[in-house]
């Protein structure tokens, strides 16, 4: 397939720059059996059935962005992609000239960081300070908002670009479908009889990168860490036994579940995934997907096209633009029933 098949025209005015006034105040486009229904996110409670299980990603966004200078004085921006241990991390480094191995970066006015080398497009960094990388990022880093949000992170973003159930530090981007939920909605779903379960997938910065290859199969995905608790495996088995559905809240939850079931029955445990889901993929776990609207030519748009069907997604995105839905991280949501054929 050609990457251009996943392109679409999006007015800049539809890219949400701020979250709605409160969590859950978004619109919801329900895509099912060739139909499109315009709803509100609060209608999710009526669309979820008592025997269903919703699976959410409990990763927490870390303050991964640091600014500073190289030894030569040139300005530098560091975006931590993955913390390796208490003192080392992989990061994207933006500078007029790439720093060399053995050189030092001076970040946030007081952090000395040694450049150990490169691993592909990432730099291997060592934080010289005695405190852990986690502590230093929380104290000196800035929240890494997506590139299409044009303002610097504000107090509002510190709260709203984080899910209410965020627990496990490690993501550099929020699992945005989860941003719509407040505690009241989660409790109402439980009260209805649906189960709420969790996985962890630490979202990397690659989630924002468009596919630049001419053909889809030429694109290489970044690897991300995930973990599936046994309680989630049990909740899914219980839902299946009761003829309920598995509803993935976000593409990250879906990717974690499908990765964990790639070669066998769904199993608990931790792992790495670079799964690239494109049309023709045979889904093993997820029946329904709750997700936001995604970037043109992105791997996430390819994933939802695989899940809901190419034609259905083209129609849904055209409809969303015409009806002026809000797009991307702070935007509105879609509830997609899995297509039985393409």
PyMOL commands that set and color helices and strands:
alter all, ss='L'
color gray80, all
select helices_A, chain A and resi 3-6+12-14+41-47+133-140+155-160+176-180+183-192+205-208+216-218+230-241+251-260+299-308+310-322
alter helices_A, ss='H'
color red, helices_A
select strands_A, chain A and resi 27-32+35-40+53-57+59-61+65-70+75-83+88-95+104-107+111-119+122-127+168-171+195-201+224-228+246-249+269-273+288-292+333-337
alter strands_A, ss='S'
color yellow, strands_A
deselect
rebuild
show_as cartoon
